[in-house]
């Protein structure tokens, strides 16, 4: 590996390989993280853009940064840490996850009207039906079956499309475009085309629901805004739909496949789950922690100079908060590399932290709880159909995961 001196607050560092790094296995951090964890704050060069940015690994350091007003989530900054070549539309702020300050507060509050815990709990019966329907479909096929395609992608997409009143024949459209945006292998042109096509569809959907409201979340959101006295715009509705489609589908699908594989690779823990159905609630959070599918999905930009451990992140510098490193902090999670379903700690950073904590966390937890309850009850002999480490992985993707999950029973 070549080295060069890099000034970081008066100190010289060794230049690392281009980032992101590959995981040792889907449930282990990249080997390069070992040294980075010792440093807490390091500089890396991003693959694709060649931009030099900071990475932060410490659990407590990340939590402080994510509540620090001196960092911005806005994609409009010149040094925003995209580690792929981003088309211009990636900087147009089509979701409040890229807003700061009062703009973020106002927009998130409007979306939150549709995501109360009470409203999410009402979805349980229908989500249970959807999960069972897709287990039936899987059981009707001759194994081996690609569970990722038939089940993991299909369940959250069906949930989201029903919530928004999107016809089932559009499922493949959104799966295809979600993969283009978040899968890690797409060119800038492919990402740009996906953005344009999805945006056009969402715009048309909003206008349709205005003309012909139905029994769906988007129509109810419009009614909720009106009854609450909240002013809203098409942009607010657009933000909510895009957030649900991107964040509520690809993330949950990846978590289903990775979490299921993790259970199958840890049979002692799986047997505990089968013996005690109540274990599923803490199991959901432990599986989210151990997989950390959004390891590199928390980018920020410094709005002012920030000193951490003697190093200075300069105003305008890009920052990536590495969730997988933080979720393995032994001071917070004893025996962090072990899967302990009963641990069930919600301290993990799988849903982020601070004002940008995932607004759909309750919905994601509910879906995962139902999936792992029903899946192993209905198919207790479920097993992998090929060695786990031979299954292709989404290295370099914004949302980490598996490209397939071949299973048998």
Buried (B, 14 or more C-beta within 10 A) or exposed (E): EEEEEBEBBEEEBEBBEBBBBEBEEBBEBBEBBEEBBEBBBBBBBBBBBEBBBBBBBBBEBBBBBBEBEBBBBBBEBEBBBBBBBBBEBBBEBBBBBBBBEEEBEBBBEBBEBBBEEEBBEEBEEEBBEBBBEBBEEBEEEEBBBBBBBBBBBBBBBBBBBBBBBBEEEBBEBBBBBBBBBBBBEBEBEBBBBBBEBBBEBBBEBBEBBEEEBEEBBBBBBBEBBEEEEBEBEEEBBBBBBBBBBBBBBBBBBBBBBBBBBBBBBBEEBBEBBEEEEEBBBBBBBBBBBBBBBBBBBBBBBBBEEBEBEEBBBEEBBBBBBBBBBBBBBEEBBEEBEEBBBEBBBEBBBBBBBBBBEBBBBBBBBBBBBBBBBBBBEBBEEBEBBEEBEEBEBBBBBBBBBBBBBBBBB
